[in-house]
Amino acid sequence: MGVQIAPSILSADFGRLADEIGAIADADWVHVDVMDNHFVPNLTLGLPVVASLLKHTSVPIDCHLMIEDPDRWATGYAEAGARNVTFHAEAADAPIRLARNLRAAGARAGLALKPATPVEPYAELLPEIDMLLVMTVEPGFGGQPFLDVVLPKVRRARQLVRDGAHAVWVQVDGGVDEDTIGQCADAGADVFVAGSAVYRGDDPAAVVRRLRSRAEDVSASAWWTTGGQA
């Protein structure tokens, strides 16, 4: 699997979500940010809305759970039909068990790390997950500026993934736009979440195409695709 673009509907018009998702029909994923106003200081949408969205799109849904107690709640999103469910390492009590439960329910399992959370302590979990999400802003709100200080962690994540025996995607989320996606692709990301960059314009589909083109161009000659060193 090559470059994947996952527009976040956090920046979409919540009053017309079905139409907003329809505007990104060529995307690889619909990224849904679930926030509980406890793990992060914001409240968005939950399982009933995700279940409803699944009826209105053929684009697979990628749920990013910024919630407390994902061990209790995450599997429900997989059972509802979300194709990928990502939980935060900082919130999970039993991440291996949770990842296995998500996979058993038919979803890919993702592990998310806040900007200040190092990736090395979770290296042994890589065989249990399908995607590692490196946050490039503090989770909680869309439209934040990209934190380039996180790029070395993206590189380290790619190193760990590349050196392992399991195929794990590296996702970035936060401040990703046409100016920053190249840096992320060069560092080692292959799945890109973009919210405000996609929905602030008049043609979200065109933005998705440009983001994909830019990421593909950079990835083609990046160290991690050509066998080089970070």
C-alpha positions as CSV (number, residue, x, y, z in Angstrom):
1,M,0.0,0.0,0.0
2,G,1.4,3.4,-1.0
3,V,0.5,6.9,0.1
4,Q,-3.0,7.2,1.7
5,I,-4.9,10.4,2.3
6,A,-7.4,10.5,5.2
7,P,-9.3,13.8,5.4
8,S,-10.6,14.6,8.8
9,I,-14.2,15.6,9.1
10,L,-13.4,17.6,12.3
11,S,-13.1,20.6,10.0
12,A,-16.2,19.7,8.0
13,D,-19.7,21.2,8.4
14,F,-21.3,18.9,11.1
15,G,-24.8,19.9,9.8
16,R,-24.2,18.3,6.4
17,L,-21.7,15.5,7.1
18,A,-23.0,13.1,4.4
19,D,-22.5,15.8,1.8
20,E,-19.1,16.7,3.2
21,I,-18.0,13.1,3.0
22,G,-19.3,12.8,-0.5
23,A,-17.0,15.7,-1.5
24,I,-13.9,13.5,-0.6
25,A,-15.1,10.3,-2.4
26,D,-11.6,9.8,-3.9
27,A,-9.9,9.8,-0.5
28,D,-8.5,6.6,0.9
29,W,-10.2,7.0,4.3
30,V,-12.6,9.2,6.2
31,H,-10.9,10.2,9.4
32,V,-13.3,10.7,12.3
33,D,-12.0,12.3,15.5
34,V,-13.8,11.1,18.5
35,M,-13.3,13.3,21.6
36,D,-14.8,13.0,25.1
37,N,-13.9,16.3,26.8
38,H,-11.9,14.3,29.3
39,F,-8.8,12.9,27.5
40,V,-8.7,16.1,25.5
41,P,-10.5,19.4,26.2
42,N,-13.0,19.1,23.4
43,L,-16.2,17.2,22.7
44,T,-17.1,16.0,19.2
45,L,-19.1,13.0,18.2
46,G,-19.4,9.4,19.2
47,L,-20.5,5.9,18.2
48,P,-24.1,6.7,17.1
49,V,-22.8,9.3,14.6
50,V,-20.1,7.0,13.3
51,A,-22.7,4.2,12.8
52,S,-24.9,6.7,10.8
53,L,-22.0,7.8,8.7
54,L,-21.2,4.2,7.7
55,K,-24.5,4.1,6.0
56,H,-23.7,7.1,3.8
57,T,-20.2,6.3,2.4
58,S,-18.3,3.6,0.7
59,V,-15.0,5.2,1.8
60,P,-13.6,3.2,4.8
61,I,-13.8,5.0,8.1
62,D,-10.7,5.6,10.3
63,C,-11.7,6.4,13.9
64,H,-9.2,8.2,16.0
65,L,-10.3,7.8,19.6
66,M,-9.2,10.7,21.9
67,I,-11.0,9.3,24.9
68,E,-10.5,7.9,28.3
69,D,-11.0,4.2,28.9
70,P,-10.6,3.1,25.2
71,D,-10.3,-0.5,26.6
72,R,-14.0,-0.3,27.3
73,W,-15.3,1.7,24.3
74,A,-13.0,1.2,21.3
75,T,-14.2,-2.3,20.2
76,G,-17.7,-0.9,19.7
77,Y,-16.5,1.2,16.8
78,A,-15.0,-1.8,15.1
79,E,-18.1,-3.8,15.6
80,A,-20.1,-1.0,14.1
81,G,-18.0,-1.2,10.9
82,A,-15.1,1.2,11.2
83,R,-12.2,-0.3,9.2
84,N,-9.5,1.2,11.4
85,V,-9.8,2.2,15.1
86,T,-6.9,4.0,16.7
87,F,-6.6,4.4,20.5
88,H,-4.0,6.4,22.5
89,A,-1.2,4.7,24.2
90,E,-1.5,7.3,27.0
91,A,-5.1,6.2,27.7
92,A,-5.1,2.4,27.3
93,D,-4.6,0.1,30.3
94,A,-4.1,-3.1,28.2
95,P,-3.0,-2.0,24.7
96,I,-2.2,-5.5,23.5
97,R,-5.5,-7.0,24.5
98,L,-7.3,-4.0,23.1
99,A,-5.5,-4.3,19.7
100,R,-6.3,-8.0,19.5
101,N,-9.9,-7.3,20.3
102,L,-10.1,-4.7,17.5
103,R,-8.6,-7.1,15.0
104,A,-11.0,-9.8,16.1
105,A,-13.9,-7.5,15.5
106,G,-12.7,-6.9,12.0
107,A,-10.8,-3.6,12.2
108,R,-7.3,-2.6,11.8
109,A,-5.7,-1.6,15.1
110,G,-4.0,1.8,15.5
111,L,-1.8,3.1,18.3
112,A,-1.6,6.9,18.7
113,L,1.1,8.9,20.5
114,K,0.9,12.5,21.6
115,P,3.8,14.8,20.5
116,A,5.7,14.4,23.8
117,T,5.3,10.6,24.0
118,P,8.4,8.7,22.8
119,V,7.9,5.9,20.4
120,E,10.7,3.5,21.6
121,P,8.7,2.2,24.7
122,Y,6.1,0.8,22.3
123,A,8.4,-0.9,19.8
124,E,7.4,-4.3,21.2
125,L,3.8,-3.6,20.4
126,L,4.3,-3.2,16.7
127,P,3.4,-6.9,15.9
128,E,0.1,-6.2,17.6
129,I,-0.9,-3.2,15.6
130,D,-1.5,-2.2,12.0
131,M,-0.8,1.5,12.2
132,L,1.2,3.9,14.4
133,L,-0.2,7.4,14.6
134,V,2.3,10.1,15.4
135,M,0.5,13.3,16.4
136,T,2.0,16.4,14.9
137,V,-0.1,18.7,17.1
138,E,-1.5,18.4,20.6
139,P,-4.7,16.4,20.2
140,G,-8.0,18.2,20.8
141,F,-8.5,20.8,18.2
142,G,-8.3,21.2,14.4
143,G,-6.5,24.0,12.7
144,Q,-3.4,24.0,14.9
145,P,0.1,24.8,13.4
146,F,2.3,21.8,12.5
147,L,4.9,20.9,15.1
148,D,8.1,20.2,13.1
149,V,9.9,19.1,16.3
150,V,7.9,15.8,16.0
151,L,9.5,14.9,12.6
152,P,12.5,13.1,14.2
153,K,9.9,10.8,16.0
154,V,8.2,10.1,12.7
155,R,11.6,9.1,11.3
156,R,12.2,6.9,14.4
157,A,8.8,5.3,14.0
158,R,9.6,4.5,10.3
159,Q,12.9,3.0,11.3
160,L,11.2,0.7,13.9
161,V,8.6,-0.3,11.4
162,R,11.0,-0.9,8.6
163,D,13.3,-3.0,10.7
164,G,10.4,-5.2,12.0
165,A,8.8,-8.2,10.4
166,H,5.3,-6.7,10.3
167,A,3.8,-4.2,7.9
168,V,2.7,-1.2,10.0
169,W,1.5,2.1,8.5
170,V,2.9,5.3,9.9
171,Q,0.2,8.0,10.1
172,V,0.6,11.7,10.9
173,D,-2.2,13.9,12.1
174,G,-2.2,17.7,12.8
175,G,-1.2,20.7,10.7
176,V,-0.8,18.6,7.6
177,D,-1.3,20.7,4.4
178,E,0.3,21.2,1.0
179,D,3.3,22.9,2.7
180,T,4.0,20.3,5.4
181,I,3.0,17.0,3.8
182,G,6.3,16.8,2.0
183,Q,8.2,17.0,5.3
184,C,6.1,14.2,6.7
185,A,6.5,12.0,3.7
186,D,10.3,12.5,3.7
187,A,10.4,11.6,7.4
188,G,8.6,8.3,6.8
189,A,4.8,8.8,7.0
190,D,2.6,7.0,4.5
191,V,-0.9,7.9,5.8
192,F,-1.8,11.6,6.1
193,V,-4.6,13.1,8.0
194,A,-5.6,16.6,6.8
195,G,-8.7,18.5,8.1
196,S,-8.7,22.2,7.7
197,A,-6.4,22.0,4.6
198,V,-9.1,20.0,2.8
199,Y,-12.3,21.6,4.0
200,R,-11.4,25.3,4.1
201,G,-11.5,25.6,0.3
202,D,-14.2,25.3,-2.2
203,D,-13.0,22.0,-3.8
204,P,-12.0,19.4,-1.2
205,A,-11.5,16.8,-3.8
206,A,-8.9,18.9,-5.6
207,V,-7.0,19.4,-2.4
208,V,-7.0,15.6,-1.8
209,R,-5.5,15.1,-5.2
210,R,-2.8,17.7,-4.7
211,L,-1.9,16.3,-1.3
212,R,-1.6,12.8,-2.7
213,S,0.5,14.0,-5.6
214,R,2.9,15.9,-3.3
215,A,3.3,13.0,-0.9
216,E,3.8,10.5,-3.7
217,D,6.5,12.7,-5.3
218,V,8.4,13.0,-2.1
219,S,8.0,9.4,-1.0
220,A,9.3,8.1,-4.2
221,S,12.8,9.4,-3.4
222,A,12.7,9.3,0.4
223,W,15.3,7.5,2.4
224,W,12.8,4.9,3.7
225,T,11.7,3.8,0.2
226,T,15.1,3.8,-1.4
227,G,16.9,1.8,1.2
228,G,18.8,4.7,2.8
229,Q,19.3,5.8,6.3
230,A,17.3,8.4,8.2
